[in-house]
Every structure is written in structure tokens, then in C-alpha cells.
């Protein structure tokens, strides 16, 4: 599970992505095994969306091994440290027989959440593999140029994905060579959280999962191909209204490089929270955007309203879904 690098962006084919190479190791090493490969990477998304979709997109497949990669999509600061911590914990708590590996990627300038993610990995004693450490040190030594491994400032090309694949092969082969020496006994995950368990029951709710109190000017329509059940409007004059039982509420919406997409106001319990913009001005294409609009330390029923800002020049807007969790604690 991860972002566009996990999805395989900038590889010449899905078969040349690092995730497919990871899968290839298992099929080569255990040719008689039935290996089920699930790539839950979605470009432009962070561990905040990841922790809300991990149940359906990953855990529902009863995984034996999960790799987590969000280090170029998660921002610095406590928020993403907490969402990443919760994502890791949800997978570790799912089954004592599920192994977790953390993969750290990097931007060309070294920007990465590896620092925060690494602290969580150390706390839970997880294997951590750093593509960033490998390539940036090689570039500093003059052994490699960034343009050799990426067409932009983030995404690995085939050579970059192959380097990640080689890092996995070396790690997995080392473990396999020592497997008879290792203590393979497992026990339930009981470690204390690094942050707090805000999102342990977090869920993504699309248009097929919940019914609004009022559709207003919106309608159910498939717009986003990753999440096919959306709410869409061509005017937005009348608000779409939801009633949600939650402690934390977020929105997932679509941004497009399209001036026809408008700005929409978000209200929680009648209070204006923020304005979100469906126009991805000067952006790189169609994007999935997430924002948390409400958080509290106890679960209650709340009303969420979304309608077009009076000053918006655009009218189109796609609400992909709501992010909901129920937390009662400190």
C-alpha cells in the first residue's frame, strides 16, 4: 500500500514496477506456492487516506506480508506521523502472522518522511528499507545521476524501480538464507502507540456506502476511476448534507486542471470550516485530495454540508467520499 511509486508510475509497464518485482521474488523462490499479489498503491495519496482504506484494500485479502510506502506523500509534522502510526498499527494488529516491511522513497532534493516513519519502525522493530539512502549516497559519491533513475523529481523510471527491487531481493534473500537460524515464533502485537490510536476503526465511505440527508444539487455518478461511487454536481447551488457519527471526519474530493471546477464551502454543525477548490490550477492533472475537517476526543453525531462558494467562478465538483473514524479517548 502506498502512493504513485507503489502504483508503478513512470515504470514502462506494471511488470517493471518495484511492487511487481517484489511479487516476482516470491514466485521465483516458492514456485509451488499460490501467491496472491495485491497492489494497493494510489497516486497522490498519503497515509491519511491509506489508514481509512487499508481494511478494504489490503486486510480483506488476509495478507501474509505488507509493504508500506508513503514517505514522499506524507508531509512533515504530527498529523501524518499519527496517520502513518495508525496505519502500521492496524496492519500489525490484524494478525500476528502478518509481516510488515517499511519502504522509504525520496524526492530528488532529499525530501522524505523517512525520519518520522523510521521512528515508528524502530519503535515496533520492523524491517526498514531505504531507496533514498541508497540512491542519494550513490549520487553524492558521483556513481549515479538522478536523471538516470527518474524522469522528474520524484518517480523512479525502470532503472529506479529495479534498484528498489534489488534492495528487496538482497533483504529477502538474506532472510531466506538464515531462515533455519531464526526464531519464527509469533505473538500478538501489544506495543504501545507512538502517537495515539485515533484511526483504528477508520473507514472510507463512498456513495454506495451511505445516503446523504439531502442530495441538494448533487447526484450519484462515477467520476473517479479509483473510487467509482461518487457524488457529483454541475451547479452546487444547493448543499449536499450528511449526518455522520464520528470523532474525526475527512473529505476526499477530486481536483482537475479545469476552470469549470469550482470552489465549495464546507460546514460542520452549521459552522463554516473551510473552502476547498476543485480546480487544480497549475497542477499536473487529475488528483485525489484529502482534508480532515473535524476532530474531537469523543464520538458524536455531526452534520456536514457542502455547497458552492458564492464567489466561485466554476460549477463542477466531485466528492469522492467521506473519511470517518470513531475515537473515544484522551
Secondary structure, 3 states (H helix, E strand, C coil): CECHHHHCCCCCCHHHCHHHHHHHHHHHHCCCCCCCCCCCECCCCCHHHHHHHHHHHCHHHCCCEEEEECCCCCCCCHHHHHHHHHHHHHHHHHCCCCEEEEEECCCCCCCCCHHHHHHHHHHCCCEEEEHHHHHHHHHHCCCCCHHHHECCCCCECHHHHHHHHHHHHHHHHHHHHCHHHCCCCCCCCCCCCCCCCCCCCCEEECCCCCCCCECCCCEEECCCCCCCCEEEECCCCCCEEEEEEEEEEEEEEEEECCCCECEEEEEECCEEEEEEECECCCCCCCEEEEEEEEEEEEEEEEEEEEEECCCCCCCEEEEEEEEEECCCCC
